[in-house]
Amino acid sequence: MFRKRLQQLADHSLTRRLMALGSATGPTVQFRGRQVILLSSNDYLGLATHPDVVQAAVRATEQYGAGAGASRLVCGTLPPHQLLESSLAAFQHTESALVFGSGYLANLGTITSLIQRGGLILADRLCHASLIDGCRLSGANFRVFRHGDCAHVESLLKRRRSDRPTLIVTDGVFSMDGDLAPLPDLASLAAQHGATLYVDDAHGTGIMGPMGRGTIEHFGVEAQIPFHMGTLGKALGSSGAYVVGPHDMIDYLINTSRPFIFTTAPPPGTVAAAAAALTVVQNDPERRTRLWANRHRLFEGLQRLGFRMAPTVSPILPILIGDAAKALAFAEQLLTQGVFAPAIRPPTVPNETSRIRVTVTSEHRPEQIDEALHAFDLAGQATGLL
Ligand SMILES: *Cc1c(COP(=O)(O)O)cnc(C)c1O
């Protein structure tokens, strides 16, 4: 049975396999015994290996142990958890914050607490899989709107019974496309129609907005969007996720959110690392400056070479290919030329939209970006994409 299902995937070039790196994440990594330029990590600010962040993880592990020992509500809430939650709330200018074990769990746990059977969810077609799973698990009626299309959202809102509890769900920065949700318009639509807006800012946290508070800060709509979710495993270089918002809402999540309640608390080291990363995000804005300069250099270069790029405005730079087999062949050529950037295929992206999702970090040197562009040129020629 397994073999047959796997063969079906292979027939469509959709088999996945684990590709183990031989070293820590960074601008370059060891892979299959040689050093290659890494252009697929979400560690946008290089914080996973920042000395302060690593130190904080080591110190907290020494002081509080490798694991928290229980769920948060039993005896798994330790000083690092309290420190991280108060730092997140202060950073995001909200009353409270709650940390979850991962972004996946935060989405399941928050959506299912916000809406249940009888309610209506409107979700962007390109929402992250964890949002879709949260919507399904909630039992609410679930409708998809065209990507970023506020007119479509409005028509769906107008057609519903106006007293029906309604949740609008979107990524802030879309994880596979690198574009932004129209948050100001979605927030006004939600307000006009008595709906609630839920923003997953996994790829905005730490990098978008002047202070790195995310996509909501980028658009200046903090007052209109009183709560949101973000993650600690991408720009913050650690692991886990958070919801920030009003005290009552966080208290409600603590009391109702099953993926918060029925799981062991995140390890003290991980949590302390995230708190240290948050300090770096606030004290070292130069990293964001370098990130955006690198992003510009790589994006311009890829466009100049003639690749078909998605309309991105973030450090996520998708080269659109379409066919899954072609995307795989291109990724393999890139690797031969010394660049690690795997193909992204369905079901992570819609059918016939396979791509190379290129990402860049603040820690790549300009010479490495130029070297990578040369590799893209050679691989593009070798596979007939250019
Ligand atoms: C990565 C990601 C998640 C999942 O976060 P994890 O902490 O990795 O579980 C959720 N939403 C979006 C948009 C993401 O990109």
The ligand as a MOL file (V3000), in Angstrom:
LIG
                    3D

  0  0  0     0  0            999 V3000
M  V30 BEGIN CTAB
M  V30 COUNTS 15 15 0 0 0
M  V30 BEGIN ATOM
M  V30 1 C 6.2810 28.4860 8.8320 0
M  V30 2 C 4.8800 28.9450 8.8900 0
M  V30 3 C 4.0190 28.4600 9.8870 0
M  V30 4 C 4.4040 27.3590 10.8150 0
M  V30 5 O 5.2520 27.8100 11.8070 0
M  V30 6 P 6.1470 26.7490 12.5780 0
M  V30 7 O 6.5960 27.4600 13.7730 0
M  V30 8 O 7.2520 26.3890 11.6440 0
M  V30 9 O 5.2630 25.5710 12.8820 0
M  V30 10 C 2.7470 29.0170 9.9670 0
M  V30 11 N 2.3410 29.9530 9.0930 0
M  V30 12 C 3.1410 30.4140 8.1200 0
M  V30 13 C 2.6310 31.4620 7.1840 0
M  V30 14 C 4.4320 29.9110 7.9700 0
M  V30 15 O 5.2100 30.3460 6.9870 0
M  V30 END ATOM
M  V30 BEGIN BOND
M  V30 1 1 1 2
M  V30 2 1 2 3
M  V30 3 2 2 14
M  V30 4 1 3 4
M  V30 5 2 3 10
M  V30 6 1 4 5
M  V30 7 1 5 6
M  V30 8 2 6 7
M  V30 9 1 6 8
M  V30 10 1 6 9
M  V30 11 1 10 11
M  V30 12 2 11 12
M  V30 13 1 12 13
M  V30 14 1 12 14
M  V30 15 1 14 15
M  V30 END BOND
M  V30 END CTAB
M  END
